[in-house]
Amino acid sequence: MLVDAHLDLAMNALYLGRDVAGSAHETRDREGPGTRGGTSTVGLADMIRGEIGLCFATVSVLARRAWMPLSELNFVDADDAHRQGLRQIEIYSELESAGRLRVITDTESLDDHLDGWDANPDDRRVGAVLLMEGAYPIRHPDELAVWVEAGVRIIGLSWATSAYAGGTYGPGRLTDEGRELLAGMQAAGVILDVSHLSDASFFDVLDCYDGPVLGSHVNCRALVPGERQLTDLMIGALIERDAVLGTACDAWMLVPRWKKKQSSPSICPMTRLVDHIDHV
């Protein structure tokens, strides 16, 4: 079984109005070329055909980066981020009620899912562990229990800079609120995702947090420069923590100096992805 360790299903449904239960090919035919969200690349039906039985499905609201123009999709304040996050939780509940998804919340439900996947190949559903990418919907660390009760089992503190930590292309250190949130996560057994932390925050959180660690979608800075990638020192620190790393398939994270809509796909074969895995 393949595991997709970072999948924006609810974001595609909420912001782009896509039917993620169907096939990406059906979405492409329906939308046509040049849509705001780009070419559809995933649907639950495709995942089942491809033997992708488990995913880490994101709760991901759109923070604004400093140099980007404000979009109608960006949340405007913490309350708005909170509302959008809850709506994404509802989307996963709706998909589960429709029999298209199974939300995984503990070892028992994971074992049941794996047993059912093998026992009923003609009646499969994708399992989903809920991952919050950027803790923006959590308005204060005291709200963590609400999200754990809703099924969130993995949290990354930031995407761009947040109230909790610095993020990709957003400078900043781990904050006092971030330390408080990490303490709550550790007590609740919530997994920490380090994928979008700033360099300084990355080491701050590893010093502060003793629970399970994941890099859900990360590649190697030694092969492709840029702060979105992990340095060898970071990778070594994660290995020491027995962390799990999932690779990222974005071409700009696989090929140095890739230019969107300009570079030829021919320079990004699957071997580029394998290079990053081999480096780790």
C-alpha positions in Angstrom: 0.0 0.0 0.0 1.2 3.5 -0.8 0.8 6.4 1.7 0.3 10.0 0.5 1.7 12.0 3.4 0.2 15.3 2.5 -3.0 15.7 0.4 -5.1 18.9 0.2 -8.5 17.2 -0.4 -10.7 19.6 1.7 -8.8 22.7 0.3 -9.6 21.6 -3.3 -13.3 21.0 -2.3 -13.7 24.2 -0.4 -11.7 26.7 -2.5 -12.1 25.2 -5.9 -15.5 23.5 -5.7 -14.0 20.2 -6.8 -15.6 16.8 -6.3 -12.6 15.1 -4.8 -14.5 11.8 -4.5 -14.4 11.3 -8.2 -11.6 11.2 -10.7 -9.1 13.9 -11.6 -9.9 13.2 -15.2 -13.5 14.0 -14.7 -12.6 17.2 -13.0 -10.3 18.2 -15.9 -13.1 17.6 -18.4 -15.5 19.6 -16.3 -13.2 22.6 -15.7 -11.3 22.8 -18.9 -7.8 24.4 -19.2 -6.6 27.5 -17.3 -8.5 27.2 -14.1 -7.6 29.1 -11.0 -6.4 26.0 -9.1 -4.4 24.6 -12.0 -4.8 21.1 -13.5 -6.6 18.7 -11.2 -4.2 15.9 -10.3 -6.0 13.8 -7.7 -9.3 12.2 -6.8 -10.2 9.4 -4.3 -11.3 7.2 -7.2 -7.8 7.5 -8.7 -6.2 6.8 -5.4 -8.0 3.5 -5.0 -7.0 2.4 -8.5 -3.5 3.3 -7.6 -3.4 1.3 -4.4 -3.0 4.5 -2.3 -4.9 3.3 0.7 -3.9 5.9 3.3 -3.4 9.7 3.1 -2.7 12.5 5.5 -5.5 14.8 4.5 -4.9 18.4 5.3 -6.8 21.1 7.1 -5.0 23.9 5.3 -6.3 27.5 5.3 -4.6 30.1 3.1 -2.3 32.4 4.9 -1.0 35.5 3.0 2.8 35.8 2.4 4.2 39.3 2.6 5.0 39.7 -1.1 1.8 38.2 -2.4 -1.4 40.2 -3.2 -4.4 39.5 -1.0 -6.6 36.9 -2.5 -10.3 36.3 -1.8 -9.2 32.9 -0.5 -6.9 34.2 2.2 -8.3 34.2 5.7 -8.7 37.7 7.0 -8.2 37.1 10.8 -7.9 34.3 13.3 -11.7 33.9 13.6 -11.9 33.5 9.8 -9.1 30.9 9.8 -10.9 29.0 12.6 -14.2 29.0 10.6 -12.5 27.8 7.4 -10.7 25.1 9.3 -13.9 23.8 10.8 -15.5 23.8 7.4 -12.7 21.5 6.1 -13.3 19.2 9.0 -17.0 19.0 8.0 -15.9 18.1 4.4 -14.1 15.1 5.6 -17.0 14.1 7.8 -19.3 14.4 4.7 -17.0 12.3 2.6 -16.9 9.7 5.4 -20.7 9.7 5.7 -21.0 9.1 2.0 -18.7 6.1 2.2 -15.9 7.6 0.2 -13.3 8.1 3.0 -12.5 6.6 6.4 -11.0 9.0 9.0 -8.3 7.3 11.0 -8.0 8.6 14.6 -6.1 5.8 16.5 -4.3 2.5 16.1 -7.5 0.5 16.4 -9.2 2.4 13.5 -6.0 2.1 11.4 -5.8 -1.7 12.0 -9.5 -2.0 11.0 -8.9 0.0 7.9 -5.9 -2.1 6.8 -7.8 -5.3 7.5 -10.8 -4.1 5.5 -8.6 -2.9 2.6 -7.1 -6.4 2.2 -10.3 -8.3 2.8 -12.6 -6.3 0.5 -10.6 -5.2 -2.6 -13.9 -4.5 -4.5 -15.2 -2.2 -1.7 -12.3 0.0 -0.7 -12.2 3.5 0.8 -9.2 5.7 1.3 -8.1 6.1 5.0 -7.4 9.6 6.1 -5.3 10.9 9.0 -6.1 14.6 9.5 -3.1 16.9 9.3 -3.3 20.6 10.0 -0.8 22.5 7.8 -0.1 25.7 9.7 -1.9 26.1 13.1 -3.8 29.2 12.0 -7.3 27.7 12.8 -6.2 27.3 16.4 -6.8 30.7 17.8 -5.2 30.0 21.1 -3.3 26.9 22.5 -6.3 26.3 24.8 -8.3 25.3 21.7 -6.1 22.3 20.8 -8.5 19.9 22.5 -11.3 21.0 20.1 -9.3 20.0 17.1 -8.1 16.7 18.6 -11.7 15.9 19.3 -12.5 16.7 15.7 -9.9 14.1 14.6 -6.7 16.1 13.9 -3.7 14.0 14.7 -0.8 15.9 13.0 -0.1 19.6 13.2 2.5 21.9 11.6 2.9 25.1 13.5 3.3 27.4 10.5 3.2 27.7 6.7 4.3 31.3 6.4 4.9 33.0 9.7 2.2 32.3 12.3 1.6 33.3 15.9 3.4 30.1 16.9 6.5 30.0 14.8 8.4 31.3 11.8 7.5 29.5 8.5 8.8 29.1 4.9 9.9 32.5 3.6 8.6 34.1 6.8 11.3 34.7 9.4 10.7 34.1 13.0 11.5 31.9 16.0 9.3 29.7 18.1 7.0 31.9 20.2 5.8 31.5 23.8 2.4 30.6 22.4 4.1 28.0 20.2 5.8 26.5 23.2 2.4 26.2 24.9 0.9 24.6 21.9 3.7 22.1 21.6 3.3 21.2 25.3 -0.4 20.5 24.6 0.4 18.5 21.5 3.0 16.4 23.3 0.5 15.6 26.1 -2.2 14.7 23.6 0.1 12.5 21.5 -0.3 14.8 18.4 2.4 14.4 15.8 4.5 17.5 14.9 5.0 18.2 11.2 8.2 20.2 10.5 7.7 20.7 6.8 7.2 24.5 6.6 9.2 25.7 9.6 11.8 28.5 9.2 15.4 27.3 9.8 15.4 28.9 13.3 12.0 27.6 14.3 13.0 24.1 13.1 15.7 23.7 15.8 13.6 25.6 18.4 10.8 23.1 18.1 13.0 20.0 18.2 14.6 21.3 21.4 11.2 22.0 22.9 9.1 19.0 21.8 9.8 15.4 22.7 6.8 13.7 20.9 6.6 12.0 17.5 8.0 14.0 14.5 7.1 14.0 10.8 8.3 15.8 7.8 5.2 15.2 5.6 6.5 16.7 2.3 10.2 17.6 2.4 13.2 17.3 0.1 17.0 18.0 0.3 18.6 21.4 0.2 21.9 19.8 -0.9 20.2 18.9 -4.2 17.9 21.9 -4.7 18.8 25.2 -2.9 16.1 27.1 -1.0 14.8 27.3 2.6 11.8 25.2 1.8 14.2 22.2 1.6 15.9 20.5 4.5 19.7 20.9 5.1 21.7 17.8 5.8 22.0 19.0 9.5 18.2 19.1 9.7 17.8 15.6 8.1 20.4 14.3 10.6 18.5 15.8 13.5 15.3 14.2 12.3 16.9 10.8 11.8 18.2 11.0 15.4 14.6 11.6 16.5 13.4 8.5 14.5 11.2 10.8 12.5 9.4 9.8 9.3 10.0 11.8 6.1 7.7 12.0 3.1 9.1 13.3 -0.2 7.6 16.1 -2.2 6.8 15.8 -5.9 6.7 19.5 -6.9 9.1 19.9 -9.8 10.5 23.1 -8.3 11.5 21.1 -5.3 13.2 18.4 -7.4 15.1 20.4 -10.0 17.4 23.4 -9.3 16.3 26.6 -11.0 13.0 25.1 -12.2 10.8 27.9 -13.6 7.1 27.3 -13.5 5.4 27.3 -17.0 8.8 27.7 -18.6 10.9 24.6 -17.8 10.3 21.5 -19.8 8.9 18.5 -17.9 11.5 16.4 -19.7 14.2 17.7 -17.2 12.2 16.3 -14.2 11.9 12.5 -14.6 11.0 10.3 -11.7 14.7 9.7 -11.1 14.9 13.2 -9.7 12.6 12.2 -6.9 14.6 9.1 -6.3 17.8 11.2 -6.0 16.3 13.0 -2.9 15.2 9.7 -1.3 18.7 8.3 -1.9 20.3 11.4 -0.4 18.3 11.0 2.8 
